[in-house]
């Protein structure tokens, strides 16, 4: 039962998410839209759709006249979706509010409306990806990480196949004095399982801790990250092609070191001390590679994480499409492989939850690089980090993207973008204020940023927000 007090808390602080949606719907609301939102909310674990509330912050009750007969709309939803949704009227002092409480979908069964399997992506409804549908259908059966990489392994084989020494070092724990202590810790982490004929080594244990992935199977060997270094700006001449061989956690630092050492020098970044500075910051490489490893689709066969370095850019790609839009990478986080992500964080490979892309964008600004680009193809997600480029040489699209990312970075830091802060990002003097204003105007025209009207209406002192804030 939703109370007026609960509604008040939502209005004050709760952000819209895959579990909560606000709509004005002052006079009416389309029944098809309602059914589609019910499907999306159910597919992502259930939630609430609230009508009669301004969906822009600061939120306030505006009242709704939609669905005056709540019994009839409940019956319509039941007939169309075969799902019972609770519909509740709240008599708020500022108007009537309708709350639709949507239950989660049944285990292993994605819901659809007229053939559309929907989910939330920002403020929009989008079709669920193939890998998401596959995961739902496979619910209840062992996931990829729980499947065996090796069955009936002897205790000495477990220690021979997995880099247990590095595992304990990464956790900051002393190495046990007995082999039984090592196995007990691995079993406690659900990386191995004791069976009647020996130990089962899971795919998760192998992908994280393998001394050699090809010692398990060709399928696991193909999950190893591959690094390709090209001579120029295309794939015509390959300087180095290095497939990874170790598990992600135990081989991560050496992988990042190799990529970083292969990068050209950045002769443009301002340094307080005289030292060689690589074009692509090590921390940015680290975050992008970690993100690609964690968020890849492990069900995709014959594909792996790729790190490709050209003379003018670094491309890091992974199999699978993201569950959120690329425009929301800076402020939102939703992991495809939460258990892998949690272990990688504990092992020191990943940073604080959801902070990786923030760091990459920040480092691009510090090292005076163009804004990174995030791209989606039919089967892969790619992050592109560009070499230094003067502002005058940047394309209009590059400038707009940098402006939007700078605005997002300021917002998630509880600050606001201004003409001055954007000039500082581009290293432009005060005399170029008009130029910065033109970039801001182009980003506004593209629908990526908006003026923060809660601050001031003065053009000179204007502050800006991302479009989704």
Secondary structure, DSSP 8 states (H G I E B T S, - for coil): ---HHHHHHHHHH---BTTEEEE--SS---HHHHHHHHHHHHHTT-EEEEESB-SSSS--B----S-S-HHHHHHHHHHHHS---EEEEEEETTEEEEEEEE----TT----BTTB-EEEETTEEEE--HHHHHHHHTTTS--GGGSEEEEEE-HHHHHHHB-HHHHHHHHT----SSHHHHHHHHHHTTSEEEETTEEEEEHHHHHHHBS-GGGT-HHHHTTS-EEEEESSSSSSSEEEEEE--S-HHHHHHHHHHHHHHHS-B-SSS--SS----BSS-HHHHHHHHHHHHHHS-TTSTT---EEEE-SSEEEEEEES--SS-GGGTTT----SSHHHHHHHHHTTSS-STT-HHHHHHHHHHHTTB---EEEE-SSEEEEEEE-B--GGGS-HHHHHHHHHHHHHHHHHTT--B-HHHHHHHHT--GGGHHHHHHHHHHHHHTTSEEE-TTT---STT--EEETT-
